[in-house]
Amino acid sequence: MMNEPPGARPGRRLRLTRRGRLVLLVATTLAVGAAVLVPVLLMGGESGDKKTSTLVITEGRRASQVYASVDKALELPMGTTKDAATAARLKLPEAAKGNPEGYLFPATYPINSSTTPAGLLSYMVRTANQKFTGDQITAGSERNGMTIYQSVTIASIVQAEADTPTDMAKVSRVVHNRLALGMPLQMDSTLNYALNRNTLDTTHADTKIDSPYNTYQRKGLPPTPIGNPGEEAMNAALNPSRGEWLYFVTVAEGDTRFTNNYSEHQKNVEEFNQNRANANGSKNDNGDGDG
């Protein structure tokens, strides 16, 4: 969700973020600040004398979530894959400075008893390099005045903020428009990344945190991607829709509204807040607690 321009009185900000589209058979919850879902899909099979399965990483998962998924799939102590990522010589772009965020490509990966965290991460990075290179990717980035790494960063924001290819392309246009005008991106998804959480609520205090991922306080792109985008999001980052939009908010499921008029945007936000209040009221009325 986009919020008020400089000088406006900030308040409580709410928006809906995208969720993965795959049906997952196994999911685990990490308790790190706030609960985050780590999707894992394991499917059994045999390959010679080795029992094989597959690990599915869905679009938009953060590196920390991918690490946890790999630890679970390989039945390793929590933190093993994170340590392996630090030690492994992953073939990342120089701009990444050794941080694989954005390059742990979402896909289905085979695993068996000989699979190692370093080997699996290398496979993911190799897949990302295959997907994020080529003449079309290079041409699209250059056309937008971006490096490929910056395009991946935009794709990660688009992935976090939109559900459909159409909305992804529009969110991408908002990002490009704001960058061109020198406006801060003001993306709640980057704050969620900074705070290691997933939430619908962003408070005024959140927008004041000291972080390079605070796109309310800092102009330009965050220093790294904020998740691992898929091909649809990358295509949207390279090929934004045509439009003058500067703001957007998901008013209800399937209803994301884009505008370049701040007053109109405020009305959309008010409608979203009312929808959220009504939904919460219904849940409280039907729930077991005292609400």
N, C-alpha and C positions, 0 to 999 in steps of 0.2 A: 504494500500500500504506500502511496505517496502522501506526504503530509504538507503542513502549511509552509509558505515561503518565509524567508527571513523577516522578522518583525512581527509576525502574527503570534497570537498567544497560544502556546502549545497546551494540549490537554492529553487525555488518555487516548491512545491510538490502538485500533484493533484491526486485524485483517485475517483472512484465511490464507493458509499456505497450501501448496500442492501436496498431495499424498501419492505414493507409488501406485502404479496401476496393475502390478502383477499380484496374483493370488499366491500367498506364501504359506507353505505348509508348516514351517517352524519359525518362530519369532522369539527373541529374547529381549528383555528390558535392561538397559544399563542405568544404574543410579549414579549419574554424574551430574550434580547440580539439579537437573530436571530429568525426568524419564525420557529416554529416546528409544525408538524401536530400531532393532538391528535385524534386518531380514535375512533369513538363511533358508535355502531350499536344498534339501539333500535327497537325491534319488539314487537308490541302490543299483548295482550292476556288477558284472564280473569281467575282468580283463586278464586272461591268463590266470596266474595264481594270486593276482591282486584284486581285492574288492574295490570297485570304483564307485564314486558318487559324483554329484555335481553341486557346485555352490553358485547360487544366483545372487548377484549384486544388482540391486535396482537403481534406477536413475536418481541422482540427487543425494545419494548417501555420502556422508562425510568420511574422511579418512579414518577418523576414530571409530566410526561405526563399521567400516570395512575391516579394520584390524580386529575388532571384537568378533565379527562374523567368521573370520579366518581362524581365530583362536578356538571358537566353538566347533567349527567344522573339523578341524584337525585335532580336537581334544587336547589343546595345549593350555597351560596356565595363562590367565588373563594378563596381557601386556607383552606376551612373547612376540607377537607379530609387529607391534609398535617398535620394539627394540630391533627387530630384524629390518624394519624399514629404515631405521637410522644407520644400521651397519651395511645394508646392501648397497651395491653400486648401481642404483636404478638409472636408466638412461633417460633422464629428464632434461627438458630445455634449461639452458643456463639461467634464464630468468627465474626458474623455480627455486634456485638456491638449495637444492636437495630436498625440497618439500614436495611429496607426491600428490598433494591435494589437487584435484582436477584431472589427474592422469591415472587414477585407478578405475579404468573404464567399466561401466556397468554392463555386465554380460553374464553368460553361464559358463562356468569354468570347471573342467574335470579335476577331480582330486582322487588320490589313492594313498596307500600306506607310505609311499615314498615321497609324497608331496611335502615340500617345506614352505614355510612362510615366505622366505626370500624368493623362492622359485615362483610361487603363486603371484606375489606382488610384481615380479619382473614380467610375468605373463600379462598382467593387467596393464602395466605401463607400455609394454610392447604393443598391445592392442590399441591403446589410446594413441600412440605415435602413428600407427597405421591409419586410424580414423581421422586424426587431426593434421595430416600432411596431404600433400598433393596440390595440383595446380588450382583447383577450385577453392580449397581452403586458403591458400596463399593469396589468390586473387581477391577473395572476399574480404580478407583481413586488410589487405592493402587498400582496397576500395573504401573501406571505412576508416582508414588512417590508423589502423591498429596492428600490433604484432599478433601472431597466432596465440601467444600466451594470454594476451589481453582479451582476445576473442573467447578463449576458453573461460576466462574469468567472467566475462559477460554472460556466457552460456550457463555458468553455474548459478548466477543470479536469476536468469530467466527460468531455469529449471526449478528453483526454489519458489518462484513467485507465480507461476502459471501452470495450468493443467493441460491445455489443448495447444496444438500447433498454431492455431489462429491467435490465441491470447499470448503465446510465447513470442510471436513475431511483433505483437503490439507492445509488450513489455520491453522487448529489445529496442523498439523505436523510442520509448520513453527514456531508456538508458542513454541511447545515442543523442537524443535531443538535449537532455540535461548536461551531458558532457560537453556538447557543442556550445551551450550557453554559459558554461562555467558554473552551473548550479550543483549543489551537493545532491547526490543520488537519493538520500533519505529513504533507504530501503530497510524495512524491518528485518528482512532475511539476513542482512549482514550483521545486525545487532544480535540476532539469535545465534549466529555463528560465534561472535565475540564472547557471548555469555554461555556458550555451550548448552543451548537449550532449543526446544521447539515450542513455541507458544503463539497464541492468537493475540496476546496483549503486549503492547509496548507503551511504557509510561514515559512521562517527561523526564524522570530521573534516568531511565535507560538511555535516553538520547544524549545524556551528558557524560557518559562513561569515557574514560581515557583509553582508547583503543584505535589502532590503525584501521580496524574494521567498522568503526563508527562513521557511517556515511552521512550522518546528520551533521557531524562536526567537521569532517574532512571531505574536501572536494576530490573528485576523481575516483578511480576504481580502487577497491581494496587491494592490498599487496599480493594476495593470492586468490585463487578460486575459493568459493565457500562450500564446495561440494564437488561431486563428480558427475558432470552432465552427460547426457546421451546425445545421440545424433540429431534428434529433433530440436533439442535446445541449441546445439551448435549451429544447425542450419538457420535457426531464428536469429542467433547472434550475428551471423554473417549476412543475413537477408531480412532486415527488419521491414515491417510494413511501412507504407507511406502514411504519414500523419504528423500532426503538430502536437500530439499529446504530451503532457508533462506530469499528469497525475493518473492514478488508477486505484480502484478498490474493488474487492470482491464483495458485493452487496449480499449475495446469496449464492448457494452452490450453482455453478453454471452461469452466473451473472456477474461478470467482471466489467466494470465501466471505466472508460478512458475519456479524458477530457484535457483541454489546455486552459480551462476556465476554473480558477480556484474556488469561486463561489459555488459553481456547479459541483465541484468535487466535495466541498463541505456538505452539501445536501446529500450526496451519495454516502458519505461517511456517516452522517446522522441516520440515514436509512439502514445502513449496516448495523450500527449500534443498536437501533431499535429491534431489528431482526434478532440480533444476538440476545438482547434482554428478554425478548419474548420466548426464545428457545430455552434460555436458562430458567425462565419462570415455569415453563411447561415441565422441564426436567425436575425442578424442585417440587412441583405439585405432585408428580407421580413417583417421586423417589421415596426411599425408606428413611432418609435423614430429615433433620429439621430445616434444611435449606438455608 
